[in-house]
């Protein structure tokens, strides 16, 4: 006989009918529910063992539904609803029917906010400037049925507030309301705006960016999502950049970092009459740092290194994401992206050579784009061929492009980004050259030695806004 261990530690015999009823409730509205209940119930029972806890039993049922999604997408709904049931019971308590669950949500909301403030997790403004009773009456748990399993699982694991055991401490509708409240502090009518934000998000018409979802409404509300910084060829600035990356990662920021300005391996150092170790060792320090510091305690840090492919150490950069080789020369956490110019692509098309330089000797190339880059690049080639450049490399442009594509195919890196189209089409290109994109390669903002670019994200769910093939 298999016994189930309840949350209070007592045991009771396994009751297959109880499990089947739970699966049956999760199958309401689906096609052929009887066969689905039978399938999930049977798959669940073969995984049970004596003494299994109720939480483990719920997870076994969820796993049984998930493994059948490939056969019928409707099993996704079963998995989602059972996962929701487990979160409801953990956060708001046991319930007998949907109406009781609705009341529990509303009755527990004020307590959730007040306890969060007392524990130092939530901002004191969450309790002071909002009409909590009105917000509680706005909560609509029927919108939880809009989730798919992957989305709900991601929300619970990455974005909800956790308890001391690292279990979600808020149900999905509390999450949406917390974020909505955190975005409404400075409005004239915070409660009204929180309701407006809540309705948009809980209907999944749009969702805020990751950092906003994690921190909005909390006692440390760092809401910005992406940061772009350029690392300059100066030991003090390199050290500052490492510290900046650690702080931004701690605040759950995604980071883009350009290394193009760092001088090449073997480049002379006038300060101590030695030579530079190149970009790789400094990149490795940052790669280790983002692995050590989890973003907001939810997930490990994330960063993308950018380099222009005329840098003489670019070949080494291409190897950073390969599994084989010296681990000291590999980036195990950070991503990589190459910032390609039109000049390079013209040389690929024309089967011409591509010259690679030490940024210490060609410092202005990083700041130029378009025709100005091509003109200056040609001048540096003339200097190199006449012996007026200390060190350079010359390779067939097509061969380097082939190496880039082979690396992209085998390691998914480096990502391809395009310097000239980005800068030529930038609406704010009067503020300086854009040297990189962000972690996800979709934000392009200017930055310099003293200024880190910042972006705040939100995603619009276009599918929800399409009505008869028209945008609402």
C-alpha positions, 0 to 999 in steps of 0.5 A: 500500500502507498501512503501519502504524507500530508503537509502536517506530517500525518499519513493517509492511504493513496486515493486514486479517485481523489487524484482523478477528481483533481485531474478532472477539474483541470480538464473542464472545457477540454475535448475528450476529458475522460481519456485525458483524466485516464492518461494523466492518472495512469502516468502519475500512479506509476511514479508513486512511492510509499511516503510521497508528500502531497507536494510531490504528488502534485508535481508528479501529476503535473509532470504526467500532463507535461509529458503528454503535451507533445501528443495533444496541446490540451494537456498543457492546460491540465498541467497549468491548472494543477500548478495553479492549484498548488500555488493557490494552496501554498499562498492563500490556503485550502479552498473547497470551490472556485467562489471560496478561492476568489474570496480567499484571494481578496481577503488575503491580499491586504495581509500579503501587502502588510506582511511584505512591508513588515518583513522589509520585502515590499516598499512602505508606499505599497501600504500607505498610498493605495486603497488596498480594499479596492485593489483586492476587489479588482483581482480577477483569478479567472485571468490565470486561465490565460497562462500556458504552462511554460509561461506560468512556470517561468513567472513563478520561478523567475519573477515572483517574490519567494519565501525563506524556502525559495518557494513562490510567496505570491499568486499570479494575480498578486504578482501583476498587482504588485508590479502595477502598484510599483509603477504607480507611486508617482501618479496623482491617483496611484490606486486608479493607475495601478488598476489600469496597469493591472488590467493590461498586464493580467489580461496579458495585453502587455508585460513589463521587462524582467527587472521591472517584474522582479523589483517593482513594489519591493523595498529595492525597486531597480526597474531598468532592464538593459545596460550598455557600457564601453570598456576603455583602455585604462586600468582604472576604467577596466576595474570600474567596469568590472565593479559596474557589471557586478552592481548591475548584475546584482540588480538583475540588469542584462548587460552589453559591453564593448571591448573593442577599445582594449589594446591588443595582446603584446601591445606596449605599456608605457606605464611599466615598460611591459606589454598588455595581456589583451582583452581576454583576461579582463573579459574572463574576470567579468565572465566569472563575476556575472556567474558569481552574482545572480540577477536579483537572486533569481537567475545567474548574470547575463552579459554580451561582449561586443568586438569589432572584427578589425581588432587584431585579437578577433580570432581569439575572440571567436574561440571564446565560446568553444568548449574545447581548449584552455578554460582560462581562454573561454567564456562559460557564461557571457555571450559574444557578438561581432560588430560588423561594418559595411566595409568588411562586407564589401571586401567579402563580396569583392574577395579582398583582404581584411586588415586587423589592427591594434586599437592602440595604434588605430584609436579612431576606427572605433568611433567612425562608421560609414564612408568615414570609416572606410576612408580612414581604414584605407589610410591605415592599410597604406600606413601598414603596408609602408611599415608605419604601423607597428603590428597588423594582420592581413587575412582574406575577408571571405576566410574570416567571414567563413570562420565567423559563420562556422563559429556561429553554427557550432557555438551559436556565437558570435551573434551578428550585429551591424555597425553602419546600419545601426549608426546611420539609422539611429535617431540620436546619432548626434549624441555620439557613435553607437559601439554595441547593442545590449544583451539581446541585440535589440537596443542600440543606444550611444554610450561613452566613458562616463555614461552607461546607456540604460533601457526600460522594456515592456513587451506587447502581446500583439496577438491579443490586440488583433481583432478581425486582422485589425489592430485594436 
